[in-house]
Amino acid sequence: MHNRPLNLARPMLFSRRLFAAVFSSIFLIPNFEIQPAGAQVTEFCQLSAVATQAKENLRLSALKGNKDAQSSYQQLLQKHAQELQNCRSRTWPNIQALWLRLYPCDIQPGAIDNIMDRIVNRGYNQVYLEVFYDGQVLLPAAANPTVWPSVIRTPGAENIDLLATAIQKGRQRGLKVYAWMFTNNFGYTYAQRPDREGAIARNGKGQTSLYVVDGSSQVFIDPYNMQAKRDYFQMVQEVLRRRPDGLLFDYVRYPRQTGGNSIATKVSDLWLYSQATQEALLRRAQNYKGLELIRRFLRKGYVTAADIAEIDKLYPQEGEPMWQGRIPPPAQKSILTPTDRQPSLQIELWQLSVAHAMQGILDFVAVASYPAQQLGIPSGVVFFPDGNQTVGQGYDSRLQPWDRFPSSLQWHPMSYATCGNVSCIVPQVQRVLSVAQPGTQVIPALAGNWGKSVSNRPPLELQMQALRKLAPQLKGVSHFAYSWQFPQNDSDRKFCRVQ
């Protein structure tokens, strides 16, 4: 597979220091406040306590086998679905989503009904259901051809399909159900496979992400590795068999590091030291001089004037060292001495290395989202608005090039800043909106709870009011997470014993 030329001339945000290095894909596809109807709905499209309790009573009676209650419960679900649709169609924002994780205990009868009812009661019309996280996948154990274990590993429950059930139960209530997946973070179980060792990202210090992320559970892969791409592609296809309403790709980046390591300032800080990434980087070279300079820069972290002079002698028939995106200096500058040329060549090699690392992320997202595009199912990318920042000559260690994500994908900026009020949250959304191309669907993610401050963040209604004032054109907002709004229910489900 061949690289196509880079364009290092288009400035944009994170990439300004790189002259906005735009790589072509290594892996080309397809070659592989209006009062709503119904007095029981509040201004946020939330059901009243009376309506909520009446529905819960019917659910419990129906669960015990009461036929009349079962019929009444189904009718009420349809009524509430219609009310929710009417309310959201005339209330800002039209899309309001909640992030949700399911547990093995949720296979118990009535559990998913309870969860989805709670979500509707709070005025949400979309659910972002976590289907791949922490190295496990929400597929039935008996129908899981992926390399990851199933979330549900309870004996006797091998055929229970929580993903399909959640999609069906959600739609029954008027909810759209998106599949939310970790992306470049494949989880600890992946690292336990000897046959996948080459697919795991490594930095120039010989480390994998297991050594640099607290908890030793996050395993980031080499996005250029074909085995990693095939593994992920297969998992996405299995999820899509259940026909979710959309896909969301999270952890679309490299590991977040701490302290001084939170800023990448030298090539050994970058996750360029696995075989596939290195081979792809060397293929960026466009002549032998360029190839040899890239090799030496990767090995040592710098090039010297002596290196440049030696390479000039090795390949006297070639002009300037060349690699994708490099614009050679004018003729009068190309006769400068190796000592004069060294500083600029070293800077350009650093920029090439950073841009190559970022392009791996972009290529991986293109691979991951392709099956959904073929089916006409929307996909979105979840990212930190500050994950693509430059700091001096360095870069945020996550190297999250969200400003280069295509506008064909939904953008879900995690606007989670903590300062006790909205003054640090709004600028995060503003930054994303200022960069997004016209037509990009931006759906900010907020963290918090209704009616109270949580983790130094103001109540959701205050965050929502501030967002609406900033950008009334936004069509959707999501809230992290179900576990924050229903902590007791989440805890009970997480730690219960499956009967």
N, C-alpha and C positions, 0 to 999 in steps of 0.2 A: 504494500500500500504506500502511496506516495503523498508527500506533503505538497500543498499548493502554497503560493507565495504569501508572505506576511505583508501587512501594510502597517508600517510603523509611523504613520503620519497623522492619525486621527486622535486628537487629545480627548481624554474623558476621565475625570475623577481619579480613581485609584491608578489608572494606567498612564496618567500624565508623565510620571517619572519614567515610564517605560516607552514613551512616545506611542503609547496605546498599541502595544504589539498584538496584532490580530493574527492568530495562527489559523490555518485551515485544520480540519479534523483529520486525525490520524486514521480514525475508523469511520469511513464514510458510509452513510445510510442513503438509499436503501441497499447499497451493496452489502451488505449484511442486514308636626305634632297634632296630628289629626286624631280625633277619637275614632278608634276602629269600631267595626260592627260588633255587636254583642257586648253587653254591659259587663260581662265577666272578664273582659280583657283590659289590662291596664295600659298606660301610655307606652310602655316598652314591649307591648304585645305579650305580656306575661298574664297567665291565668290567675284569677283570684284564688285565695286560700279555700274558699267554699267549693269552687269548681274543681280545684285540685284534689281535695279530700273526697268529693263525690266520685271522681274517677278512680281514685285509689281503692275506695270501698268496693266498687264494681269489679275492679281487677282481682282483688283478693277473693271475692265471692265466686267469680268466674274460675279462678284457679282451683277452687275446692269442688268444681264440677257443677255449679248452679247454671243450668241451661239458660234461664231467663237473664241472669246476670251476664252470661257470655254474649248473648245477643245485644243487650243494652250497652255493654262495654264496647263492642265493635261499632255500634251506631254512634256512640259518643266520641270514639277515636276519629271517625269520619267528620263529625261536626266540628271538633277542635281543629282538625287539619284544614278545613275550609275557613274557619275563623282566623287561623294563623296565616293562611295565604292571603286573605283579605287584608288583615292588619299589616303584614309586611309589605304588601304592594303599595300601601299609602303611608308607610312610616319609615323614616330614615334610621338605619340603612336598610335597603331592600333585602340584603343577605346578611344574616347574623348567624355565625357558626360557633360551635363549641368543640374543643379538642377532647378526645375520649380514649382511654385505654381500658381494654377488657381483661379479665382474669379467668383462670380455670373455673372458679366458682360460678361464673356467669353461664355455665351450661345448665344450671339448675332451672327447673320449670318456672317461668314467670320473671326470671331475672332480667332478661333483655327488655321485656315489656316495661318493667319498672324503670329501668334506666332511660329508655326512649321517652316514656311519659314525662319524666322529670325534665328532660331536655325541652320538649314541647312546652311544658308548663312555664318554662323560663323565657319563652318567646323566640327560641332558636328555630331556624328552618334549614340549617345544614349541620352535619356532624362530620368532624375530621377524625376518623377512626384509625387508631394506630395498628397497623397490620404487620410491620416489620421493625423490630426494635430489640436492642440488647442481645443480638445474635439469635433471635427466635422469630418464627413467622406464624401468623394467625391462619394457618391452614389445617385441615383435619390430618391427624397423624397417618391415617390410612390413604390419604390422597395428597401426600406431600413429597414430590419428587426433587425438592430443592436440597441444597447442602446444609440447610439450617434445621434444627429441631423445631417441632411444633410447640406453640404456646401451651396447648392442651395435651398433656402427656398422662392424663388420668386413665388407669386401666378400665377398659369397657367403654371409653368415650372416643375411641379411635375414629369413628365416622361422624362425630359431631362437628358441624361446620359453622363455627361462631360468626365468621365473616359473612357468609351467605345469609345466616339468620339475622344478623344486625342490619344488613342492607334491606332485607325484606320487611323487618319490623319497623325500620326507619321510614321506608317509603309508605307503609301502611298509615303512617301518621303525618304524611306530607313533608317528611324530611329528605333532603338529598344527603347521601352518605358517600363521602370521599375516603379513599384509602391513603392513609398517611404513613410514609415509610422513611426510615433512615436510608441514607444513600451511600456515601463513601465510608461510613462507619459500619462495618460488617459485624462487629460484636466479637466477644471473647471466644465463642464456640468456633468461629472461623479460624482463629489462630491456633486452635488445638489440632487442626488437621495437618499432618505432615505434607500432604499432597498440595497444600495451598500456601506453603511458606513463601514461594516466590511471588505471590500476588500481594503480599503485605508491604506497605510503604516503609521506606527506611530513610533516615537522614544521614548526613555525612559523619555522624558520630557513632554509626552502627546501631542506632536505636530504632525501635518501632514505637508506635503510639502507646503501647502498654507501659512504656517506661516514662512517658512524659505527661500522661493524663491521670489525675487523681482517681483512685478506685480501680485502676488496672482492668477496666471492662471494655474500654473503647479500642477497637482495632480498625484503623484506617487503612484502606487498600491503595495500591498503585493504580490510579485511574487509567493508565495506559496498558495495563495488563489484560490480555485477551481472556484469560481464564476468569478473572474477576468480572469482566464484562458479560461473559456467557452465563456465569452463575446468577448475576443480578437480573439479566435479561429473562432468564427462565423463571425466576421468582415473580417478576412483574407480569409475565404472561399468565402464570397461575392465578395471580390476584385478579387479573382482568377477566378470567373465565367467570368470575362471580359478578361481573358487570357493575362495578361501583360507578357512581356518578362522576368521579374524577379521581386523579392521583395527585398526591402532594409529596415532593421530594425534600427531605430535611437532611441536615448534616451534609450539605453540598459544599464541602470545604475540606481543609486539613485540620489537624488537631489544634485546639485552643491550649496554648501553653501559659505558664505563669511567670511572674517576676521578670527578670531580664530576658528570659526566653520568649516572652510574649511578643517581642519584636524580632523579626528575621533580618539580620544585618549582614550575614555572610552566607556563602553558598552551602556550607555544611549545615546551616540551619534549615535548609530546604529539603523536602521529601523527594529527592532526585536520585537516590542511590539504590533503587531496585532496578533490575535488569531491563524491564520493558521501558521504563521512563528514560533510562540512560540511552538505550538504543534509539528511541524516538528523538531524543535531543540531538544525538549525533547525526541523525538523518536531516536535521535542520541545516547542516553545513552544506555550502554550495561549491566549495572547492577544498583542496587538501589542506591549504593553509588554515582555512576556517575550522576544518575538522580537528586538526592537531591543536589549535588554540583552545577549542572547547574541551578537548580531552585533558589538557594540562590544567585548565581552570578548574574543572571538576575535581581533578586529583589533588591539587594543592590548595585551591581556593583563591588563587591569584595567578597572574602571569608576569614575568619580568621582561625587561628590555632584552636580556640574553635569550629568553625563549623566543621573542619576536625575531631577533637576528638569526637565530638558529633555524627557525621555520622558513625565513626568507631564503636562506642558503639551501634548505632541503628542496624547496619548490621554486627555483628561480624563474621558471616559465610563467608563473602565476603573478597576478597583480596583488591587489588588496585581499586580505582574508575575508571570505564572504560566508554569510549564513542568511537564512530567511529573514527578510525585513531589514537587513542592514543596508543603509544607503552609504556607499563609499564616499570618502572625502574627495574634494576637488583635486585635480591632477597635481596642482602645485603643493598640496598637503601630503600627497602620497609619497613624496620623496623625502619626507621628514625622517629623522633618524629613529631607530627603535626606541630610544629613550624618550623622544618627543611623543611618539605614538602610544607608548604604554598606558598612560593614564586614561585616555579615552577608550582604548580597546578594553581595558579592564572594566570600566563602567558599562560598556556595551555588553560585555559577556555576563555581567551581573543582571542587567536588564533582560537579556535573553533567557537566563535561567529562571528568573521570577515569572516571566511571561509564559515560558514553557510549562511551569508547574500549574499556573492558572488555567492554561488551555486544556490541560488534562481534565480539570473539573468540568469545563464547558463541554468537552467531547463526551464525557461520561453522562452528563445530563441529556445530551442529544440521543445517546444510545438508549437511556432509560425511558425517555418519553416517547420514543418512536412507536412502540406497539399501541399506546393509547391514541396517538395521532391517527394511526391507521384505522382505528375504530371510531374516530370522531369523539373520543372522550377527553375532556379538558385535563390539562396537567398544570401544576404550579410548583414554584420553587420557594422554599422557606429559608430566609436568610437574616443575618444580623445587619442592620443598616451601617454599623461601624466596622464590619468585618472586612472591608476593602480599603482601609486607610493606610496612608503613608505616614511614617514617623521619622523625620529626618531623612537619612539615606535608606532607612529600613522600611519594612512592611509588616502590617499586622500578621502574626504567625498563622492565622487561619487562611490567609490568601483566598478570600471568598470574592470572586470577581462578579458580584451580582449586577454591577452596572453593565455587564456584557451579556447577561441572560437575555434571550430573545423575547421580543414583545408578544410572540405567539403563546408564551407561557404566562400564567397568572403569577404576579409577584406578591409574596406574603412576607413583608418585613416584620420581624419580631421586635416590636417597639416596646421593649421591656425595661427601659431606663428607670433607675430608682433615685428619686430625690425628694420624695414625700408629696410631690404635686405634679401637675402636668407640664411644667416648664421644661423638663428634660425629655419628655415623651414626644411632644408635638414636633420639636425640631428633627427627630429621627424620621418621622413620616414625611415631613417637609422635604428633607434631603432626598428621599426616594422619589417623591413626586417631581422634584426638580430635574431628575435625571431620566425618568421613564419616558420612553417615546410615546407620542400620541397613539391612543388605542390600546396601550398596555393596561390590563386590568390589575389594579393595585388593591389588595385586600389586607390592610394592616392587622397584625395580631397584637392584642393587648393582653396583659397579665393582670389578674385581680379578681375581685368579688363584688357583687352588688351590695350597696348599702354600707360597706365598711372598708377601711384601708387594710391592705395585706402586704407584708414584706416591703414596707416603705413606699407602697404605691397607693394612689388615691382610689376611691371606689370607682367601679366601672362606669357608672353614670356620669361622673365628672370627666373621666377620660373620653367618653363618647361625645359629651357636649363640646369638649375642646377640639376633637377631631372634626366634628360637624362644622364648627366655626371656621376651622382651617380649610377644609376641603369638602364642601357640601356635595361635590360631584362624585365622591366615593360611593360605590354601589354596595360595598360589603366590608364587614369588619368581623374578625373572629376573636374569641376569648379563650385564653389558657387559664384554667382547664377545668374539666368536670370535677377533678379531685379537689380543686380549690373551693368550688361552690358547694360540693357535697362531701366534705372530708370524712364524716362518719360513715356514710354509705360506701365511699371508696375504700376506707380502711377495713370495714367489715367484709367486703367482697375480696379484698386483696389477701387477707389473712385467714379466711374461713377454711374449714375442712369440707371438701366435697363429699356430700352424703351419698 
